[in-house]
């Protein structure tokens, strides 16, 4: 597969409250299946996925301007990934962690 399955994590108040219960929310490709999503999360974050639930969102009509022109919002697919209670995904990498991981990558490249 040459398309990106996981686009970005959905960061909302509700999704951050669910993180405490082992539920992580991602915006995913519209063509991705539950098996694709499970495989990709396990591969990228090195965790065991228990369950995946997906939702397709239809575009919402919005009125814009004085002429009341109707435009539509985005169409997207959302996935909620369930993990065991002993595993976590770090969605927010701190600045010091980014620097350290960047330094490690540079050192590894120099060794090769």
VENFENCOR-V508280 format. One record per run of one state. SS is the DSSP state (H for helix, E for strand, L for the rest). FROM is the first residue (numbers start at 1). LEN is the number of residues. If there is no record, write none. Layout:
# VENFENCOR-V508280
SS | FROM | LEN
SS | FROM | LEN
This chain:
# VENFENCOR-V508280
L | 1 | 5
E | 6 | 4
L | 10 | 3
H | 13 | 7
L | 20 | 3
E | 23 | 6
L | 29 | 5
H | 34 | 12
L | 46 | 3
E | 49 | 9
L | 58 | 3
E | 61 | 4
L | 65 | 4
E | 69 | 4
L | 73 | 3
E | 76 | 8
L | 84 | 11
H | 95 | 17
L | 112 | 1
